[in-house]
Amino acid sequence: MQTFLEFEKPIAELEGRIRDLKSLDGTSAHDVSVSDEVRALEDKVHKLLRQTYAKLTPWQKVMVARHPSRPHCLDYIDQLIDDFVLLAGDRLYGEDEAVIGGLGRLNGRSVMVIGLEKGNDTASRVKHNFGMAKPEGYRKAQRLMRMADQFGLPIITLVDTAGAYPGIASEERGQAEAIAASIQTCLRVGVPIVSVILGEGGSGGAIAIATADQIIMLEHSVYSVISPEGCASILWRAGDKAQEAAQAMRLTAQDLKEMGVIDTIIDEPVGGAHRDVKSAIAAVGASISAAIDSLSGKDADKLKKQRRDKYLAMGRPAP
């Protein structure tokens, strides 16, 4: 059953009528007229989806980015990465299943893949801690980035997280240091890094593995220093100001591209990636391949310098 967001109520009503009509199809002498009405309603739904998704507000984009049926890290790995070998543990404390990492092949090219996995049902969300990584997760990411650097493998990072896990135990084990060290490792490796924001790119929990040569965002994903709810609670002391916060934060792919924070926006299927998962994932795969091709063959020192300069230039006025 399709899950509809709050702003999709008119679409939900039309699709409900389509389901009702389809249940009648074949049960009466008016099959032809029923089929015609179904086709007319389906055309109307497609048009309404296109119109609605062409003018989403920042808050509505946040809702789409969080859609429970949106494809997650493991969905992309399953469809895009051949011969994937999962690598676990940080060799310091333990395993963190919020961070998925391993070796595989993208279109025949050996790559290292590191991603944040939210899960797609209650059991898997608990298992993966809703995509909120702990210090051992970021230290695992560092280990895998260094391994990729040692063997000359491009690094692909898949980001989808509300942020790093804020629990007391994580702080006791050095969450801030782990995130900072992960960013530092991103800047130090001499192989191409391509990062894709799949849904939510939340705070340091995202940038820890997204300090990349090329940052790609899906059309309806978001990337910000804090969640709109967190921002609203700080600025207005009121969670119901989240919509205003989302508007002010400029967290959409379109805003971030304009500001030079990201490099590429991938168009999503009409109605969002969750409505046509296969084609959304295929588009991401094509964009990652193109980005790696553009970075391949570059000298390691030059690559590191360009990456460092890219981030130092952010927020500075143009000369």
Secondary structure by P-SEA (a helix, b strand, c coil): cccccccaaaaaaaaaaaaaaaaacccccaaaaaaaaaaaaaaaaaaaaaaaaacccaaaaaaaaaccccccaaaaaaccccbbbbbbccccbbbbcccccbbbbcccbbbbbbbbbbcccaaaaaaaccccccaaaaaaaaaaaaaaaaabbbbbbbbbcccccccaaaaaacaaaaaaaaaaaaaccccbbbbbbccccccccccccccccbbbbcccbbbccccaaaaaaaacccccaaaaaaaaacccaaaaaaaccccbbbbcccccccccaaaaaaaaaaaaaaaaaaaccccaaaaaaaaaaaaaacccccc
